Amino acid sequence: TAGCEPHNVSIVEDAAEALGADYRGRPVGGFGRCGAFSFNGNKIITTSGGGMLVSHDRELIDRARFLSTQARDPGPHHEHSVVGYNYRLSNILAGVGRGQLRHLNERVEARRRNFDTYVELLGALPGVEFMPEADYGRSNRWLSCLTIDPAAFGSDREQVRVALEAKNIEARPLWMPMHMQPVFRGRPVVGGDVAEDLFDRGLCLPSGSALTRPQLERIASIVASCHRP
């Protein structure tokens, strides 16, 4: 924020998956003028879709509420001075989300336990690496992800994913970089080597808050069975 304030530049944080994470002792999503979180079905807290906008700026929040509820002007009939949207959650789904917020810390701890268990069971295998945690932050470990070096492990990411799928266990590659998406084909690209490498070698393991130790051990055993010395 220090670099933006002298230039009157507002920070809008895309904290979609970062709910419950900290950076230098402060909650991620709370640094900028506003922050946005996702409550999609696979997030730590879910309302089946939608999300949450947070801000200390009351004027901005009021404006966001106005625009997200069709931007209807005051009056007995429907009249609009600006184009609005229908981005609101239903009251029922909002209640579901608020109820889960009370258990956010528990869910973050469950996700972190998942990650630690995977590291314990798989971290010593050749060619397997997990994302480290910086000493200035605390991850929510929303997803437990690893990278696989095929030359050292003996199988590539896709072979491991298919082995899990054969046992009815869902795992996914890391996200495809935007410049590789068909919709952006042919667009100018700057950099991208790191993102491409992570997409090629990265795998997201099952990470749900309700996973048990035996379930994690079963997942890890299938991954380990793909190791070819």
N, C-alpha and C positions, 0 to 999 in steps of 0.2 A: 504493500500500500504506500510505502514511503516514496517510491518512484512515481506514483500516479498523482498523489495529492498536489504537488507543486504545479502540475499541468492541468488540474481540474478534470482528470480522467476518472470516470467511475469504474469500479471493478464489479462485474457481475459473475458470480461463481457458479460454474456448472459442477455441482457437488452430487450429481445424480446417484452415485453408488457409495458415497463417502459418509453417510450418516453414522455417527458414533466414532469417527476417526478424529484425531487431534494433530495439530501442527504447532510445535513450540508452545504446548500447553493450552492452546485455544481450539475450540471446535471448528473443524473444517466446514465451510459454508457460511461462517459468520464473520469473515474478514472484509468482504466488499460491501458495496451499497445494498446488494441483495444477493441471496444464494438460492439455488433451485435444487431440490431433491426429487428423486424418482421413487414412486411407490408401486412400480411394476411388479408383476407376480413373482419374480425371482429375487426381489430385494429383501433386506433384513426385516424391514417393515413393509407390508403390502396392503393396498386397498384394491387389489386386482388390476389397477391401472392408475393413471393420474400421478399427482405429486404434490409438492409443497413449496411455496415461495416464502422466504423469510427475509426480514429487513428491520432495521431500527428506524427507517424513514416512514413515518405514518402516511405522509402524502403519497409516496410511491405505492404503498400497500393499498391505500384507498383507490388509487387509479387502477391498479391491477385487478382489484375486486370488481370495479366498474366494467372494465373491458372484458373480464372473464365471464361476466354474467349478462352478456349481450349488449352492454353499453346502452341500456334503455334510459332515456331521459325521464325526469319526474313528470307525472301526469297520469290521467286515467286511461289513456290509449297508448299504443306502442309507437314511440317516436324516437328516432336515432339521429343525433348530430354527428356522430362518428361511427365507424364500422366497429362492431363488437364481435365477440366470440362466445362459444359455449364451452368453457374449459373447467367448469366447476365440478367438484365431486358431489355426489348425492349426499344428503345428510346421513344416511345409513353408512355409506362407505367412509365418510369423514369420521363417524363415531368409531368404526372399526379401527381406523388409523390411530385415533387418539387413545384408544384402549391399548394398542400395541406399544405406543410410545412409553407407557409406564414400564414396559419390559425390555426397553432398548438395551440397557446395560447387560442384562442376562443374555440377550441374543448375541451381542458383540462378543461376550466371553465364550459363548458356545462356538461361534465361528473361529475364534482364536484357538480354542482347544482342537477343533478340527484340523487347522493348519499345523499346530504343533505335533499332533498325532501323525499326520502324513510325513512331516519332516523326520520324526522318530523312526518311522517304518520304512521310508524310502530315501531319506537324505544321503545315505552312505553308498547308494548304488552309483556305479560309474556313469557319467553322462547326465545325471539328474541334478537339476538345480532349482531351488526355490527362491522367491524374491526375498531379499533380506529386509530388515526393518531399520530405518535410519534412527540414529540416536536422538534426533530432534522431533520425532513424531511417533504416533501410535496408530497402527493400521486397524481398521475394523475387520480385516480379513474376510470381507464379504464373499470373495471367492478364493479358494485355495488353488493356485495355479503353479505349474512347474514347466520347465523347458527340458527337452530331451535332445541330447547330442547323439544322433544315430551311430556315428563312428565308435563312440565309447560305450553306448548302451546296447547296441546290437539290433535295435528296432527303432523305427521312426515314430513320430507323434501319431500318425494316422494308423499305424499298425496297433499301437497301444489303444487308441480310441475304439477301433473295431473289435479288439479283444474284450473290452469292457462292454461294448454294445452286444456282443454275442451272449453275454451273461445278463442281458437286460438292465445294464447300468449305463446311464447317460453321462457322457463326458463330451466336451466341445472344444474345438480349437479356440485360441484367442481371437480377438476381433480382427476381421479383415480391415487393413488400412483403407482410409477413404479413397486414396488415389488408385486403389486396385478395384474399387467397386465399378461394375459395368456402367452405372449411370454417369460416372465421371471419367470414363475412358477417353483418352486423348487430351485431357486437361493438363496444363503445366504443373510440374511437380518439383518441389525443392526438398532435397533430402529424402528420408523414408527408409533407409537401409535397416535401421534398428527395428522399426515397426514391421517391416517385411520379414525380418529374421524371427521376431517373436511370433508372428502369425504362422510361420513355417514350422517352428519347433515347439510352440507353446500349447499347453493343454489345461483346460479348466476341469478339475475333478469335482465330484459331488460335494456340496458345501452346506447343505441345509442345516438350520439350527437344531433340528431334532435328530440328527444322525447319532447313532450309538457307537460305542467302541467296537463291538463285533462287526458292525456294518463297515466302519472305516477300515478295519483289519481285512475284511473280505475284498474291498476295493483295492487296497494296497497290495494284497497277495496276487491279484490278477495283473496289476501293473508290473510287479516284480517278476512274474512268470514270463514276461516278454523280454527280459534281459537275456541276451545271448553273449556269453563271455567270449 
